[in-house]
């Protein structure tokens, strides 16, 4: 259950980041984007505010705090590393890589993402450097 809550928190922060154009975000806009009730959004926003990830006042707009922005930047980095891995190494097409990366980014630890990122930067995982072609590992 904890994994689901973590994923939900990350998704809320990401949506605030995506919807914010420097003027803050309204909870009703978040509810529409998530396709859930405004009450559900309000409940999660209270939790995020208690963690100092967002700033919100009653009947006003929602803003990410510096801590919240750092978290979102970390999520996006994780997403892009995983997506790059899926595209470059596993040769997934863009749409498939996006779908898979969105699922996997919540599963990989920060440590695993850093290792993947390092391997890709060092060009260790390039298909031509592997002993066996990647497609031979996949049924």
C-alpha positions as CSV (number, residue, x, y, z in Angstrom):
1,X,0.0,0.0,0.0
2,X,2.9,2.3,0.8
3,X,4.1,2.0,-2.8
4,X,0.8,3.2,-4.2
5,X,0.8,6.2,-1.8
6,X,4.3,7.2,-2.9
7,X,3.4,6.9,-6.5
8,X,0.3,9.0,-5.9
9,X,2.3,11.7,-4.1
10,X,4.8,11.8,-7.0
11,X,2.0,12.1,-9.5
12,X,0.4,15.0,-7.6
13,X,3.6,16.9,-7.4
14,X,4.3,16.3,-11.1
15,X,0.8,17.6,-12.1
16,X,1.3,20.7,-10.0
17,X,4.6,21.2,-11.8
18,X,3.1,20.6,-15.2
19,X,0.0,22.9,-14.6
20,X,1.9,25.7,-12.9
21,X,2.7,28.6,-15.3
22,X,4.1,30.8,-12.6
23,X,0.7,31.7,-11.2
24,X,0.0,28.7,-9.1
25,X,-2.4,25.8,-9.7
26,X,-6.1,25.5,-8.7
27,X,-7.2,22.2,-7.1
28,X,-10.2,22.0,-9.4
29,X,-7.7,21.9,-12.4
30,X,-5.8,19.1,-10.7
31,X,-9.1,17.2,-10.1
32,X,-10.0,17.4,-13.7
33,X,-6.5,16.3,-14.8
34,X,-6.5,13.3,-12.5
35,X,-10.2,12.6,-13.1
36,X,-11.0,12.4,-9.4
37,X,-13.0,14.4,-6.9
38,X,-11.9,17.8,-5.6
39,X,-12.2,16.3,-2.1
40,X,-9.7,13.6,-2.9
41,X,-7.3,16.3,-4.3
42,X,-7.8,18.4,-1.2
43,X,-6.9,15.5,1.1
44,X,-3.7,14.8,-0.7
45,X,-2.8,18.5,-0.9
46,X,-3.1,18.7,2.9
47,X,-0.6,15.8,3.2
48,X,1.8,17.4,0.8
49,X,1.6,20.7,2.6
50,X,2.4,18.9,5.9
51,X,5.6,17.5,4.3
52,X,6.5,21.1,3.1
53,X,6.3,20.0,-0.5
54,X,3.6,22.6,-1.4
55,X,2.4,25.9,-0.2
56,X,-1.4,26.3,-0.1
57,X,-3.8,28.6,1.7
58,X,-7.6,28.1,1.9
59,X,-9.3,29.3,-1.3
60,X,-6.0,30.2,-3.0
61,X,-3.7,28.6,-5.5
62,X,-1.1,25.9,-4.9
63,X,2.6,26.4,-5.3
64,X,5.5,23.9,-5.0
65,X,8.0,24.8,-2.3
66,X,11.8,24.6,-3.1
67,X,11.7,21.1,-1.5
68,X,8.8,20.2,-3.7
69,X,10.6,21.5,-6.9
70,X,13.7,19.4,-6.0
71,X,11.5,16.3,-5.7
72,X,9.8,16.9,-9.0
73,X,13.2,17.5,-10.7
74,X,14.4,14.2,-9.2
75,X,11.3,12.4,-10.6
76,X,11.8,13.9,-14.1
77,X,15.4,12.9,-14.1
78,X,14.5,9.3,-13.1
79,X,11.9,9.2,-15.8
80,X,14.3,10.5,-18.5
81,X,17.1,8.1,-17.5
82,X,14.7,5.1,-17.6
83,X,13.1,6.3,-20.8
84,X,16.5,6.8,-22.4
85,X,17.6,3.3,-21.3
86,X,14.4,1.8,-22.9
87,X,14.9,3.6,-26.1
88,X,18.7,3.3,-26.6
89,X,19.4,0.0,-25.1
90,X,16.2,-2.0,-25.4
91,X,15.3,-0.2,-28.7
92,X,11.7,0.6,-27.7
93,X,9.8,3.1,-29.8
94,X,9.0,6.5,-28.2
95,X,5.4,5.6,-27.2
96,X,6.3,2.3,-25.6
97,X,9.3,3.8,-23.9
98,X,7.1,6.6,-22.4
99,X,4.6,4.1,-21.1
100,X,7.1,1.7,-19.6
101,X,9.2,4.6,-18.2
102,X,6.2,6.0,-16.4
103,X,5.6,2.6,-14.7
104,X,9.2,1.8,-14.0
105,X,10.3,5.1,-12.6
106,X,8.2,4.4,-9.5
107,X,9.8,1.0,-9.1
108,X,13.5,1.8,-9.5
109,X,15.4,3.0,-6.5
110,X,17.5,6.2,-6.8
111,X,20.6,4.1,-6.5
112,X,19.6,1.9,-9.5
113,X,18.8,4.9,-11.6
114,X,22.2,6.4,-10.8
115,X,23.9,3.1,-11.8
116,X,21.9,2.9,-15.1
117,X,22.7,6.6,-15.8
118,X,26.4,6.0,-15.1
119,X,26.5,2.9,-17.3
120,X,24.9,4.8,-20.1
121,X,27.2,7.8,-19.7
122,X,30.2,5.5,-19.7
123,X,28.8,3.8,-22.8
124,X,29.1,0.4,-21.1
125,X,25.6,-0.6,-22.2
126,X,25.9,0.1,-25.9
127,X,24.6,-2.9,-27.9
128,X,27.8,-3.3,-29.9
129,X,29.8,-3.6,-26.7
130,X,27.7,-6.4,-25.2
131,X,28.9,-10.0,-25.5
132,X,25.6,-11.2,-26.9
133,X,23.0,-9.1,-28.8
134,X,20.2,-7.9,-26.5
135,X,17.5,-9.4,-28.7
136,X,18.9,-12.8,-28.0
137,X,18.0,-12.4,-24.3
138,X,14.4,-11.5,-25.2
139,X,12.1,-14.3,-26.2
